[in-house]
Amino acid sequence: MANIAEGNGRRTNKDFASFLVQAHGSAAEVQSHLYVALDLEYIEADSFKELYDLTDEVSRMTMSLAQHLRNSQ
């Protein structure tokens, strides 16, 4: 979320798109942490799936917006 906010404050679409790519990477990092939480039984499988799927959706949305911004230049 912070990467998206910072990118939105940049002057160009190219800069914003770069921060969206960073946000995409951060989403992958969250998904990695979700696997650890599941393996350590901090969360249940249902919660894991719901959170993983939501993170995947956000990840796809950030990449779609980044692509749109790059193509609109």
TIRO-2110 file (N, C-alpha, C; in Angstrom, 1 decimal):
// TIRO-2110
0.8, -1.2, 0.0, N, 1, A
0.0, 0.0, 0.0, CA, 1, A
0.9, 1.3, 0.0, C, 1, A
2.0, 1.2, 0.7, N, 2, A
2.8, 2.4, 0.8, CA, 2, A
3.5, 2.7, -0.5, C, 2, A
3.9, 1.6, -1.3, N, 3, A
4.5, 1.8, -2.6, CA, 3, A
3.5, 2.4, -3.5, C, 3, A
2.2, 2.0, -3.5, N, 4, A
1.2, 2.6, -4.3, CA, 4, A
1.0, 4.1, -4.0, C, 4, A
0.9, 4.4, -2.7, N, 5, A
0.7, 5.8, -2.3, CA, 5, A
1.9, 6.6, -2.7, C, 5, A
3.1, 6.1, -2.5, N, 6, A
4.3, 6.9, -2.9, CA, 6, A
4.3, 7.1, -4.4, C, 6, A
4.1, 6.1, -5.2, N, 7, A
4.0, 6.2, -6.6, CA, 7, A
3.0, 7.1, -7.1, C, 7, A
1.9, 7.2, -6.5, N, 8, A
0.8, 8.1, -6.9, CA, 8, A
1.2, 9.5, -6.7, C, 8, A
2.1, 9.8, -5.7, N, 9, A
2.6, 11.1, -5.5, CA, 9, A
3.7, 11.5, -6.5, C, 9, A
4.2, 10.7, -7.3, N, 10, A
5.2, 11.0, -8.3, CA, 10, A
4.7, 11.8, -9.4, C, 10, A
5.6, 12.4, -10.2, N, 11, A
5.1, 13.3, -11.2, CA, 11, A
4.7, 12.7, -12.5, C, 11, A
5.3, 11.5, -12.8, N, 12, A
5.0, 10.9, -14.1, CA, 12, A
4.4, 9.5, -14.0, C, 12, A
3.7, 9.1, -15.0, N, 13, A
3.1, 7.8, -15.1, CA, 13, A
4.2, 6.7, -15.0, C, 13, A
5.3, 7.0, -15.6, N, 14, A
6.4, 6.0, -15.6, CA, 14, A
6.9, 5.8, -14.2, C, 14, A
7.0, 6.8, -13.4, N, 15, A
7.4, 6.7, -12.0, CA, 15, A
6.4, 5.9, -11.2, C, 15, A
5.1, 6.3, -11.4, N, 16, A
4.0, 5.6, -10.7, CA, 16, A
4.0, 4.1, -11.1, C, 16, A
4.2, 3.8, -12.4, N, 17, A
4.2, 2.4, -12.8, CA, 17, A
5.3, 1.6, -12.1, C, 17, A
6.5, 2.3, -12.0, N, 18, A
7.6, 1.6, -11.3, CA, 18, A
7.3, 1.2, -9.9, C, 18, A
6.6, 2.1, -9.2, N, 19, A
6.2, 1.8, -7.8, CA, 19, A
5.1, 0.8, -7.7, C, 19, A
4.3, 0.7, -8.8, N, 20, A
3.3, -0.4, -8.8, CA, 20, A
4.0, -1.7, -9.0, C, 20, A
5.0, -1.8, -9.7, N, 21, A
5.8, -3.0, -9.9, CA, 21, A
6.4, -3.4, -8.5, C, 21, A
6.9, -2.4, -7.8, N, 22, A
7.4, -2.7, -6.4, CA, 22, A
6.3, -3.3, -5.6, C, 22, A
5.1, -2.7, -5.7, N, 23, A
3.9, -3.2, -4.9, CA, 23, A
3.6, -4.6, -5.3, C, 23, A
3.7, -4.9, -6.6, N, 24, A
3.5, -6.3, -7.0, CA, 24, A
4.5, -7.3, -6.3, C, 24, A
5.7, -6.8, -6.2, N, 25, A
6.7, -7.6, -5.5, CA, 25, A
6.4, -7.8, -4.1, C, 25, A
5.9, -6.7, -3.5, N, 26, A
5.5, -6.8, -2.0, CA, 26, A
4.4, -7.7, -1.8, C, 26, A
3.5, -7.8, -2.8, N, 27, A
2.3, -8.7, -2.7, CA, 27, A
2.9, -10.2, -2.7, C, 27, A
3.9, -10.4, -3.5, N, 28, A
4.5, -11.8, -3.6, CA, 28, A
5.1, -12.1, -2.2, C, 28, A
5.7, -11.1, -1.6, N, 29, A
6.4, -11.3, -0.3, CA, 29, A
5.3, -11.6, 0.7, C, 29, A
4.2, -10.9, 0.7, N, 30, A
3.1, -11.2, 1.6, CA, 30, A
2.6, -12.7, 1.4, C, 30, A
2.5, -13.1, 0.2, N, 31, A
2.1, -14.5, -0.1, CA, 31, A
3.1, -15.5, 0.5, C, 31, A
4.4, -15.1, 0.4, N, 32, A
5.4, -16.0, 1.0, CA, 32, A
5.2, -16.1, 2.5, C, 32, A
4.9, -15.0, 3.1, N, 33, A
4.7, -15.0, 4.6, CA, 33, A
3.4, -15.8, 4.9, C, 33, A
2.4, -15.7, 4.1, N, 34, A
1.2, -16.5, 4.3, CA, 34, A
1.5, -18.0, 4.3, C, 34, A
2.4, -18.5, 3.4, N, 35, A
2.8, -19.9, 3.5, CA, 35, A
3.5, -20.2, 4.8, C, 35, A
4.3, -19.3, 5.3, N, 36, A
5.0, -19.6, 6.6, CA, 36, A
4.0, -19.6, 7.7, C, 36, A
3.0, -18.7, 7.7, N, 37, A
2.0, -18.7, 8.7, CA, 37, A
1.2, -20.0, 8.7, C, 37, A
0.9, -20.4, 7.5, N, 38, A
0.1, -21.7, 7.4, CA, 38, A
0.9, -22.9, 7.9, C, 38, A
2.2, -22.9, 7.5, N, 39, A
3.1, -24.0, 7.9, CA, 39, A
3.3, -24.1, 9.4, C, 39, A
3.3, -22.9, 10.0, N, 40, A
3.5, -22.8, 11.5, CA, 40, A
2.2, -22.9, 12.2, C, 40, A
1.1, -23.1, 11.5, N, 41, A
-0.3, -23.2, 12.0, CA, 41, A
-0.7, -21.9, 12.7, C, 41, A
-0.2, -20.8, 12.3, N, 42, A
-0.7, -19.5, 12.8, CA, 42, A
-2.1, -19.2, 12.2, C, 42, A
-2.3, -19.7, 11.0, N, 43, A
-3.6, -19.5, 10.3, CA, 43, A
-4.1, -20.8, 9.8, C, 43, A
-5.4, -20.9, 9.6, N, 44, A
-6.0, -22.1, 9.0, CA, 44, A
-6.0, -22.0, 7.5, C, 44, A
-6.2, -23.2, 6.9, N, 45, A
-6.2, -23.3, 5.5, CA, 45, A
-7.2, -22.4, 4.8, C, 45, A
-8.4, -22.3, 5.4, N, 46, A
-9.5, -21.4, 4.8, CA, 46, A
-9.0, -19.9, 4.8, C, 46, A
-8.4, -19.5, 5.9, N, 47, A
-7.9, -18.1, 6.0, CA, 47, A
-6.8, -17.9, 5.0, C, 47, A
-5.9, -18.9, 4.9, N, 48, A
-4.8, -18.8, 4.0, CA, 48, A
-5.3, -18.6, 2.6, C, 48, A
-6.2, -19.4, 2.2, N, 49, A
-6.8, -19.3, 0.8, CA, 49, A
-7.4, -18.0, 0.5, C, 49, A
-8.2, -17.5, 1.5, N, 50, A
-8.9, -16.2, 1.3, CA, 50, A
-7.9, -15.1, 1.2, C, 50, A
-6.9, -15.1, 2.1, N, 51, A
-5.9, -14.0, 2.1, CA, 51, A
-5.0, -14.1, 0.8, C, 51, A
-4.6, -15.3, 0.5, N, 52, A
-3.8, -15.5, -0.7, CA, 52, A
-4.5, -15.0, -2.0, C, 52, A
-5.8, -15.4, -2.1, N, 53, A
-6.5, -15.0, -3.3, CA, 53, A
-6.7, -13.5, -3.3, C, 53, A
-7.0, -12.9, -2.2, N, 54, A
-7.1, -11.4, -2.2, CA, 54, A
-5.8, -10.7, -2.6, C, 54, A
-4.7, -11.3, -2.0, N, 55, A
-3.4, -10.7, -2.4, CA, 55, A
-3.1, -10.9, -3.9, C, 55, A
-3.5, -12.0, -4.4, N, 56, A
-3.3, -12.3, -5.8, CA, 56, A
-4.1, -11.3, -6.7, C, 56, A
-5.3, -11.0, -6.3, N, 57, A
-6.2, -10.1, -7.0, CA, 57, A
-5.5, -8.7, -7.0, C, 57, A
-5.1, -8.2, -5.8, N, 58, A
-4.4, -6.9, -5.7, CA, 58, A
-3.1, -6.9, -6.6, C, 58, A
-2.4, -8.0, -6.6, N, 59, A
-1.2, -8.1, -7.4, CA, 59, A
-1.5, -7.9, -8.9, C, 59, A
-2.5, -8.6, -9.3, N, 60, A
-2.9, -8.5, -10.7, CA, 60, A
-3.4, -7.1, -11.1, C, 60, A
-4.1, -6.5, -10.1, N, 61, A
-4.6, -5.1, -10.4, CA, 61, A
-3.5, -4.1, -10.5, C, 61, A
-2.5, -4.3, -9.6, N, 62, A
-1.4, -3.3, -9.7, CA, 62, A
-0.6, -3.5, -11.0, C, 62, A
-0.4, -4.7, -11.5, N, 63, A
0.3, -4.9, -12.7, CA, 63, A
-0.5, -4.4, -13.9, C, 63, A
-1.8, -4.6, -13.9, N, 64, A
-2.7, -4.0, -14.9, CA, 64, A
-2.6, -2.5, -15.0, C, 64, A
-2.7, -1.9, -13.8, N, 65, A
-2.6, -0.4, -13.8, CA, 65, A
-1.2, 0.0, -14.3, C, 65, A
-0.1, -0.7, -13.9, N, 66, A
1.2, -0.3, -14.3, CA, 66, A
1.3, -0.4, -15.8, C, 66, A
0.7, -1.4, -16.4, N, 67, A
0.8, -1.6, -17.8, CA, 67, A
0.0, -0.5, -18.5, C, 67, A
-1.2, -0.2, -18.0, N, 68, A
-2.0, 0.9, -18.5, CA, 68, A
-1.2, 2.2, -18.5, C, 68, A
-0.6, 2.5, -17.4, N, 69, A
0.2, 3.8, -17.3, CA, 69, A
1.3, 3.8, -18.3, C, 69, A
2.0, 2.7, -18.5, N, 70, A
3.1, 2.7, -19.4, CA, 70, A
2.6, 2.9, -20.9, C, 70, A
1.4, 2.3, -21.2, N, 71, A
0.9, 2.4, -22.5, CA, 71, A
0.3, 3.7, -22.8, C, 71, A
-0.1, 4.5, -21.8, N, 72, A
-0.8, 5.8, -22.0, CA, 72, A
0.2, 6.9, -22.2, C, 72, A
1.5, 6.7, -22.2, N, 73, A
2.4, 7.7, -22.3, CA, 73, A
2.5, 8.2, -23.7, C, 73, A
END
